[in-house]
Amino acid sequence: MLIVLVITMMRRGVATNTVLKGLPVICLWIGVSIAVTVTSTGPQAIQVVRGTNAYMECTYTLDDTDTGDLDIEWSIVNPNPTKPDTMILSYNGGQVFKFGSSERQARFSFANSDPSKGNASIQIVDVHMSDSGTYDCKVKKTPGLDARKVTVSVLVPPTIPKCWIEGNQEQGTTVILHCKSSEGSPPLTYSWQMQTGGPLPSTAILDPNGGTLLIKNLSSSFVGSYVCVAQNSLGKQQCVLELHDFKPGSRAGMIAGAVIGSILLFLLLLLLIWLLLCCCNKRRYEKEVANEIREDAVAPVSQNNTPRGSIRSSIQSILGYRSHAMINYNKVQKNESFNSENRSGISQSGSRRSQHPPVYNQLKVTDNSNNYDVSRDLSKRSQQVPEYSLSRMGAVPVMTFAHSREGYAV
């Protein structure tokens, strides 16, 4: 700037003696200002496909007049000039410093292991969309300073677009066919065409940037498959739509049928669930009943309740065996002689006891098969323990009910 000013003054004939006296000083200042020089000649705007690697060049030279410490900084320029830039890499005092998230630190690095050798270029591994921006390389060595900026544009091929139809697709109405890719580097353009290769409807209006196709006055001639193609410099993707022309009211019937079918399907599902629950409950009930402790049923009424049956049950209890069909029981006969003798003996002496054991009701039982007399067996059993022996042992006569083998009182 000062050199230009001196040349201008010389052309106008202005005396430059005083100016030239200070020129060596000015030249010396200019020489110091350009001591550190960034010598990179590569492009300052690069395009990189997402997922690949990017290389940003920044080579420099130093001058002997630069006596300070070498300081190299890489930062992302903030689009808002009122806000500071984002530091990503630096080299100072022989050490490399990284900034930002651990994911960014792993992808950003100096291309040269020793940036002090005149090469401060950096590389980015696996470029992301967020890496797009302007990068500033500053090389400082007091009192020299120089910088270089590189703009990186990350390119992304279009993703498979999403297609949908806006409108009820009834005859005579207007419908809009939409097509949109979630990702894709600009310029991203959209085009519509018939899948059969035929021309688009005459009433169709295409928006190549927005990806819409507006069709007015829908008719049967417009029915068919439509293909949308999203394209940029890296590739293209497509989606297909099927356009119909429903008669007014028919669509409502289809919707009603779909709703009714859904309700019936839901009811069928509920029925299946209910049957399954009933089956499970039935099995669980059967299992519980099988493990349940039940009371015995009431025994049938015994035939021994009759007088003859009571006598038969008493005999069975005494003899310890079951009656047989061939045995006939006779009537019980009382021994009156014993009773009279026993009463007379007691009247003569109150303390005298009978010397003979009492003979109880004798039972005459005749077995028709082998003529076995059960009365003799009863007499033998009654004579085994005399009455006086029972009295001496302290026994007390007690009246009890006879019981059958089934447990009933007779």
TIDRENRO-942461 format. One record per atom (N, C-alpha, C): residue in one letter; x, y, z. Coordinates in pm, whole numbers, plus 50000, padded with zeros to 5 digits. Layout:
<pts>
AXYZ;...
</pts>
This chain:
<pts>
M500834987950000;M500005000050000;M500865012550000;L501925012650076;L502835024150079;L503595025649949;I503925014149886;I504635014849757;I503745021149653;V502485017049650;V501545023049555;V501445038049577;L501415042349704;L501325056649734;L502555064149684;V503745058749696;V504965065349648;V504965066449498;I504545055449428;I504515055849282;I503525066349235;T502415067549301;T501425077549261;T501955091649278;M502665094349384;M503215107749408;M504285111049306;M505075101349262;M506095103749161;M505465107149027;R504375100648995;R503715103648868;R503145117648867;R502725122548981;R502135135848987;R503195146849001;G504445143149007;G505515153049017;G505715158449156;V505225151949251;V505375156649387;V506755153049435;A507355161949512;A508695159549565;A508655147649659;T509565138649630;T509565126249706;T510825124449786;N511565135049804;N512815133349878;N512545129050021;T511595136050078;T511295132650217;T510705118750228;V509955115150124;V509345101950125;V510395091050107;L511345093850014;L512355083649984;L513305081550100;K513455092350184;K514325090550299;K513795079550391;G512505078550398;G511905068150485;G511665055050413;L512005054250286;L511725042250209;L512455029850259;P513775030750291;P514445018750341;P513735013050464;V513255021950549;V512545017250668;V511255010250627;I510575016150528;I509335010150480;I509594996650417;C510634995550340;C510974982950275;C511334972350377;L512004976650481;L512344967350586;L511084961950652;W510104970250674;W508844965950737;W508074956350647;I508144959550515;I507464950650421;I508124937050419;G509414936350425;G510134923750424;G509804915450545;V509614921550661;V509254914250781;V507844908850770;S506944916150709;S505544911950702;S505354899850614;I506264897650521;I506104886150432;I507154875450459;A507704875450581;A508724865450613;A508114851550616;V506944849550683;V506224836750681;V505274837050563;T505434827450472;T504634827650350;T504004813850329;V502694813650309;V501984801450273;V502114799850123;T502694788850083;T503044786849942;T502124777149869;S501044772949929;S500154763349865;S499524769349741;T499434761149638;T498834765749512;T497634757249471;G497224748149559;G496104739449526;G494784746849530;P493704740049492;P492394746649489;P491944750349631;Q491304761649640;Q490784766349769;Q489314762849788;A488744755549694;A487374750449705;A487384736149652;I487114726749740;I487144712749701;I485794706249731;Q485474695949654;Q484264688149674;Q484644673749706;V484034668749811;V484374655349859;V483084647449876;V483084635049831;V481924626349847;V481904621049991;R480724620950049;R480594616150187;R481094601750199;G481854599650308;G482414586450332;G483834584850281;T484304593950198;T485684593350148;T486574602350235;N487854603850193;N488804612050268;N489044625350196;A489294635650275;A489554649050221;A490964653450261;Y491604661050172;Y492954666150196;Y492954681150170;M493354688950273;M493414703550260;M494874707950274;E495364713750166;E496794717150157;E497084730550224;C498254731050296;C498714743450357;C500224742150383;T501034745350279;T502484745250292;T502974759550312;Y504134761150372;Y504634774450407;Y506164774350407;T506734786650407;T508194788750419;T508434799050527;L509604798150592;L509974807350699;L511174815850656;D511384826550729;D512504835650702;D513394836150826;D514644839250804;D515564839950917;D515204850851015;T514474860450970;T514104871451061;T513014867451161;D512334856051135;D511284851451227;D511964844351345;T511884850551459;T512594845451576;T511674839451682;G510394841051667;G509464835951768;G509204821051753;D508304816051839;D507904801951831;D506924799751716;L507034788151654;L506144784651543;L504784780651600;D503754786651546;D502384783851591;D501514781751467;I500904769751456;I500044766351343;I498644763351397;E497654769051332;E496274767251377;E495374764251258;W494484754351278;W493414751451183;W492094753251255;S491204760651191;S489894763351252;S488834763951144;I487574761851187;I486424762951097;I485844776951112;V485744784051002;V485274797851005;V483774797951034;N483384805851130;N481974807151165;N481284816251063;P480154811851005;P479464820550908;P479044833850968;N478814833851099;N478454846251167;N479734853251211;P480064864851152;P481334871551186;P481394876451330;T480264877251395;T480264882051534;T480614870951633;K480714858551585;K481034847351672;K482404841851640;P483104836151739;P484474831251716;P484474818651631;D485614816151567;D485774803951488;D485964791951579;T485804780151522;T485924767651598;T487294761451572;M488124760651676;M489454754951663;M489354739851655;I490124733651561;I490114719051547;I491504713051566;L492564719851519;L493924714851531;L494894726451554;S495974723651626;S497014733651646;S498354726751673;Y499424734151640;Y500784729351668;Y501534740751733;N502034737951854;N502724748451929;N503724741952023;G504964747352024;G505994742152114;G506354727852086;G506224723551961;G506604709951925;G505524699551957;Q504334703751996;Q503264694552029;Q502024697351945;V501274686651918;V500024687551841;V498854686951938;F497914696051921;F496734696652006;F495494695151919;K494544686951968;K493284684851897;K492134690051983;F491094694851916;F489944700851985;F488654694651931;G487594696652008;G486294691451967;G486004677852027;S484994671251972;S484574658252023;S485614647551991;S485534636652063;S486474625652040;S486304619751900;E485074619851849;E484844614851714;E485534623651611;R485474636751629;R486154645851537;R487664644851551;Q488154643851673;Q489594642851694;Q490164630351627;A489364619651621;A489854607351558;A489914608651406;R489124617451348;R489084618651201;R489964629751146;F490304639651229;F491114650951183;F492564649051233;S493534651251143;S494944650151182;S495814657551080;F497054660751122;F498024666851029;F498494656150931;A498624659950805;A499084650550703;A500534646750726;N501324656050780;N502744653650810;N502894651750961;S503644641651000;S503814639251143;S504524650751213;D505334658651140;D506024670151197;D505654682551117;P504614689751159;P504184701551082;P505234712651076;S506264712251158;S507274722951157;S508204722151037;K508094711650956;K508954709950840;K508454717350717;G507474725950733;G506974733850621;G505694728650560;N505094718350617;N503844712950563;N502824711950677;A501854720850676;A500804721050778;A499474716050724;S499504708450615;S498274703150555;S497614693250651;I496294692050638;I495544682650722;I494704673650633;Q494244662750693;Q493374653350621;Q492204649350711;I491074646550647;I489854642250717;I489494628450667;V489334619250761;V488974605450728;V487464603750743;D486854596850646;D485414594050650;D484614606950667;V484614614750563;V483994627950566;V482484626750592;H481984635350681;H480564636050713;H479974648750651;M478654649150649;M477974661050600;M478294673150687;S478484670850816;S478794681950907;S480174687850884;D480994681250803;D482344686350777;D482354697250671;S481214699750611;S481164710450510;S481414723950578;G482174732450509;G482454745750564;G483764751250512;T484134762850565;T485384769450526;T486404767750638;Y487604762850601;Y488674760250696;Y489784770550677;D490314775450788;D491334785850786;D492634780350845;C493734781350766;C495054776950810;C495904789350839;K496364790550962;K497194802051003;K498554796951049;V499594803150992;V500964799851031;V501584812551090;K502024811651215;K502584823351285;K503954819851339;K504874829351317;K506204828751379;K506654843151397;T506534847451518;T506744861651548;T508074866751488;P507964878151417;P506764886651399;P505974883551273;G506224872151202;G505564869251076;G504234862151095;L503364863550995;L502044857350999;L501494856350857;D500904844250824;D500244842450695;D499134831950713;A498154832450622;A497004823550635;A496484819850498;R495684808950498;R495064804250374;R493754797450409;K492714799650329;K491394793850354;K491044783850245;V490394773050288;V489954762550197;V488494759450228;T487654759350126;T486224756250142;T485964741850099;V485304734450189;V485024720350164;V483514718650146;S483144712150039;S481734708850013;S481604693650009;V480804688450100;V480604673950107;V479414670450019;L479664661649923;L478614657749830;L477994644549874;V476674643849860;V475934631849900;V475044627749784;P475104615149742;P474184610749637;P472764610449692;P471794611749607;P470404611849655;P470004598249713;T469254598849819;T468694586549875;T467414582849799;I466924570749823;I465694566449755;I464564575749797;P463944582449704;P462904592249741;P461644585449793;K460874593149867;K459574588749916;K458494595049830;C457584586849781;C456514591649693;C455154589949761;W454294599649744;W452924598749795;W452014607749713;I450714605249726;I449704612349647;I448864620849742;E448664633149705;E447814642249780;E446504643949702;G445394640049764;G444104640749697;G443384627449709;N442054627549683;N441244615549698;N441174607049571;Q441824611149464;Q441904603649338;Q440524600549280;E439614609749292;E438294608149231;E438274615249097;Q437484610249009;Q437404615948875;Q436984630548880;G437694638748800;G437374652948792;G438064661448898;T438784655348991;T439454663049096;T440914665549058;T441574673149145;T442994676249124;T443834668349225;V444894662049177;V445784654349263;V447204659549244;I448014657749349;I449424661949346;I450274649949381;L451204646649294;L452154636049318;L453424641949377;H453824637149495;H455004642449565;H456154632449556;C457364637949552;C458574629949548;C459664637649622;K460274631149727;K461264638349808;K462324628749859;S463594632349837;S464714624849892;S465144631350023;S465414623050124;S465824628550254;S467214634550249;E468084629550161;E469444634650148;E469824635550001;G470724644549974;G471214646549838;G471834660249823;S473044660449774;S473734673349759;S473124681349644;P473004694349664;P472514702649554;P473584703849444;P473144706349323;P471734707749281;P471074694049266;L469934692449333;L469174680149327;L467884682949251;T467694675649144;T466524677949059;T465644665449056;Y464354667849028;Y463364657049022;Y462684657248885;S462344645448837;S461624644248710;S460594633048723;W459464634848651;W458384625048651;W458184619848510;Q457834606948501;Q457554600948371;Q456654588848390;M455954585048285;M455104573248290;M455984560848282;Q455634550748362;Q456444538548361;Q456364531448227;T455264533348160;T455114527148027;T455884534647920;G456424546247954;G457164554047856;G456334564247782;G455044564747810;G454174574247743;G454344588347796;P453744597947731;P453864611947775;P453034614547901;L453394625047972;L452634629048089;L451304635148046;P450304635348133;P449024641748098;P449224656248057;S448374660547968;S448514674247918;S448254684648026;T447494681148128;T447184690648235;T448184689948350;A449244682048336;A450224680248444;A451204691948446;I451544696248567;I452524706948587;I453644701548676;L454884701948625;L456034696148696;L456854707048763;D457274704348889;D458194713048962;D459494705248982;P460544707548903;P461764699448912;P462534701349041;N462374712649106;N463114714949231;N462354709549353;G461044711049351;G460244706149463;G459834691649450;G459914685949329;G459584671949309;G458104669049304;T457254678749268;T455814676649264;T455324676349120;L454234668849100;L453574668248971;L452094670348995;L451554681548951;L450154685248972;L449354681148849;I448294673448873;I447434668748765;I446014673648793;K445464681248700;K444114686548713;K443144678148633;N441874678548679;N440784671748611;N441144657148583;L441314649648690;L441734635748678;L440694627748599;S441184619648507;S440314611148426;S440964597448411;S440234588448347;S440724574848330;S441964574248241;S442154584048155;S443334584048067;S444614587048144;F444464592148266;F445654595548346;F446064584048438;V445264573448439;V445544562348531;V446784554748483;G447614550748579;G448814543048546;G449884544648652;S451064539448621;S452214540048712;S453104551748673;Y453444559848774;Y454304571448753;Y455624569348826;V456714572748759;V458064570948813;V458674584648839;C459204586448963;C459914598748998;C461404595549010;V462234603848949;V463694601948951;V464324613949019;A465074611449130;A465854621749198;A467304620349156;Q467914631349112;Q469234630349051;Q470094642449087;N471414639649112;N472424650149121;N473694645249053;S474804652149073;S476024648749001;S476624635349044;L476154629849156;L476734617549207;L475904605149175;G474674606849133;G473854595149102;G472374598649102;K471544588249095;K470104590249092;K469394578449158;Q468194581249208;Q467324571249269;Q465894574049224;Q465014564049238;Q463654565649189;Q462644558549277;C461384562449264;C460264555949331;C459094555549233;V458104546849262;V456974544549170;V455684546749245;L454714553549179;L453384555849233;L452344550249137;E451254545249192;E450134540149112;E448964549849127;L448544555849017;L447464565649019;L446174558948973;H445084561349049;H443774555649017;H442764567048991;D441624563348937;D440514572848919;D439234566448974;F438944568949098;F437764563249163;F436524571549127;K435404564349113;K434154571349092;K433694577449223;P433024588649217;P432554594949342;P431684585449422;G432004583349547;G431264574649636;G431844560749647;S432544556149544;S433104542649550;S434224541849652;R434934552549666;R436034552649763;R435484551649906;A434324558349927;A433724557550060;A433304543250091;G432764536049988;G432404522050010;G433614513450041;M434734516149975;M435944508650003;M436424511050145;I436344523550187;I436764526750323;I435864519950425;A434534520350397;A433594513850489;A433854498750495;G434104492750380;G434404478450379;G435674475150455;A436674483650439;A437914481350512;A437704482550663;V436884492250703;V436614493950846;V435854481950902;I434814477450828;I434034466050874;I434914453450881;G435744451650779;G436644440150782;G437594440450900;S438084452350932;S438984453651047;S438254450351177;I436994454951188;I436224451951310;I435964437051323;L435604430551211;L435364416051217;L436624408551253;L437724412751198;L438994406351232;L439314408051380;F439014419851432;F439274422351574;F438384413551662;L437094412351622;L436184403751699;L436624389151693;L437074384751577;L437564370951565;L438774368651655;L439614378551662;L440784377451750;L440344376551896;L439354384651934;L438844383852071;L438234370252100;L437504364752002;L436904351552021;L437964340852041;L439014341351964;L440094331651979;L440744332852116;I440934345052162;I441534347152294;I440604341552402;W439284343952387;W438324338952487;W438314323652491;L438334317252374;L438364302552370;L439644297252434;L440724303952409;L441994299552469;L441934300552620;L441384311452671;L441274313052816;L440344302452877;C439234299752810;C438314289552860;C438994275852865;C439734272552763;C440434259752760;C441454258752874;C442174269652895;C443164269653004;C442484268353139;N441374275453159;N440654274653287;N440094260653310;K439594254253203;K439044240853216;K440124230953257;R441264231953195;R442364222853232;R442814225253375;R442874237753415;R443294240653552;R442264235453652;Y440954236553619;Y439914231453708;Y440004216353721;E440204209453608;E440314194953614;E441504190653697;K442574197953687;K443764194653766;K443504196753914;E442814207553949;E442514210154090;E441554199754145;V440554195654065;V439594185554111;V440284172254131;A441244169054045;A441954156354058;A442774155854186;N443274167254231;N444084167754352;N443274170754477;E441944172054462;E441124175954577;E440824163854665;I440844165554799;I440514154954896;I438994154954916;R438344144054882;R436894143454888;R436444135255009;E435274138355058;E434674130455165;E434024118055104;D434114106955182;D433504094755132;D431984096255122;A431424089955029;A429974090255013;A429324082555129;V428104086155160;V427374079655270;V427114065055234;A427454056255329;A427274041855303;A425804038555291;P425464028755214;P424044024855200;P423514019355332;V422224020255351;V421584015855475;V421774000855490;S422283996855605;S422563982755630;S421253975155658;Q421233962855614;Q420073954455640;Q420043949555784;N421143952255859;N421193947755998;N420343956156090;N419693966556037;N418833974756122;N417593967256169;T417263956656101;T416123948356144;T416523940056265;P415603935256346;P415953926956463;P416773914956426;R416383908356322;R417163896656281;R418543900656233;G418603912356163;G419903917156118;G420783921156234;S420213926556343;S421013930256461;S421603918056525;I420803907356539;I421303895056598;I422433889456514;R422253889556382;R423283884356292;R424563892456305;S424453905756315;S425643914056328;S426363911556457;S425593909056569;S426233906356698;S427003893456692;I426443883356632;I427133870656619;I428403872356539;Q428343880056431;Q429523882156348;Q430613889356425;S430213898956512;S431213906056590;S431883896956689;I431113887656750;I431683878556851;I432543868156785;L432063861956681;L432793851056618;L433913855756528;G433853868256480;G434923873656398;G434943868156257;Y433843864256204;Y433823859956065;Y432513864356003;R432483864055874;R431313868355799;R430293857155789;S429073860955777;S428013851155760;S428023845755619;H427553834055607;H427483827655477;H426033824755444;A425853822755319;A424473820555276;A423913807355324;M424823797555359;M424373784255399;M424053783255546;I424253793855624;I424043793555769;I422653798855799;N421923791555883;N420603796155928;N420663798656077;Y420143809756121;Y420183813756261;Y418823810756325;N418883804556448;N417653801756523;N417373812856622;K416223811956682;K415823822356776;K416613821056906;V416733831956975;V417473832357099;V416573826957210;Q417143818257293;Q416423812657408;Q417103816857536;K416323821657629;K416883826257756;K416943814757856;N417943814857938;N418113804858043;N417463809958169;E416233805758189;E415493810658303;E415993804558433;S416553792358426;S417003785658548;S418123793258613;F419013798758531;F420123806358588;F419633818858657;N418703825358601;N418213837658660;N417543835058794;S416753824058805;S416083821058932;S417083817059037;E418093808758996;E419103804359093;E419913816059141;N420243824759051;N421073836359086;N420333845259183;R419013847059166;R418253855559256;R418133849259392;S417963836059400;S417843829459531;S419143829759606;G420223828059538;G421523828659603;G421793841859664;I421413852159601;I421653865759652;I420783868559772;S419583862959777;S418683865359890;S419193858760016;Q419833846760007;Q420343840160124;Q421533847360182;S422383852160107;S423573859160159;S423883870560061;G423833882760113;G424073894360025;G425493894959977;S426433889060061;S427843889860021;S428273878259937;R427453867459937;R427863855759861;R427623858259713;R428593854959640;R428503856659496;R428353843059431;S427873842959315;S427653830559243;S428973823759215;Q429013810359243;Q430213802659216;Q430323798859071;H429283801058997;H429323797458855;H429163810158773;P429853810958668;P429703822858583;P428333823358522;P427833835158503;P426513836258443;P426533831558300;V425423825358268;V425293820958130;V424343830458061;Y424833837357963;Y424043847357892;Y423193840657787;N422563848657712;N421663843657608;N422393833857519;Q421863822057516;Q422473811957430;Q421853812857291;L422733810957194;L422333812557055;L422513799356985;K421463794856928;K421493782056858;K421633784956710;V422783781456656;V423053783756514;V423383770556451;T422753767656345;T422973754856277;T423473757456138;D424563751256107;D425123752255971;D424643740155894;N423843742055797;N423283731055720;N424323723155646;S425483729655620;S426483722855539;S427263712655618;N427693715855745;N428513706555823;N427983704555963;N426733708655993;N426113706656124;N426963711856239;Y427463723756220;Y428323729856323;Y427453737456420;D427623734856552;D426813741056658;D427573752856712;V427083764756684;V427773776956726;V427563779556873;S426483774256936;S426193776757078;S427283771357168;R427873759757133;R428963754357213;R430153763757213;D430423769757097;D431543778957089;D431273791357172;L430043795757179;L429713807357261;L429853804257408;S429453792057449;S429583788357591;S431033787957631;K431893782157545;K433313781657577;K433883795657592;R433483804757504;R434013818457510;R433563825357637;S432303823057681;S431793829757801;S432413824357927;Q432873811457925;Q433463805558044;Q434943808458057;Q435523815157964;Q436963817857972;Q437263827358087;V436483837558111;V436713847458218;V435463847758304;P435523841758426;P434333842058514;P434023856058560;E432763857158610;E432303870458653;E433023874958777;Y433233865358874;Y433883869458998;Y435303873958973;S435983867658872;S437353872158840;S437343886558790;L436373889658707;L436273903458658;L436003913158770;S435153908658874;S434853917458987;S436073919859072;R436873909259098;R438083910759177;R439083919959107;M439083919658978;M440013928358905;M439493942558896;G438333945458955;G437793959158955;G437003962558834;A436573952758757;A435793955658637;A434403959758675;V433853968458604;V432503973458627;V431673969958505;P430563963658520;P429743960358403;P429173972958339;V429333974058215;V428863985658139;V428073980658021;M426983987157997;M426153983457883;M426593991657761;T426883985157655;T427293991757530;T426433986657417;F426443994557310;F425683990557192;F426533981357107;A425903971657055;A426593962956960;A426713970256826;H427823968056756;H428083974556628;H428323964256522;S427823967156409;S428093958556294;S429483961456240;R429923953356144;R431233955556084;R431263968056002;E430083972855961;E430053985355887;E430133997255978;G430073995456111;G430204006556204;G428904011956252;Y427764005556222;Y426454010256265;Y426034003256395;A425354010656483;A424844004756607;A423653995956575;V423623984556643;V422533974956616;V421773972356743;
</pts>
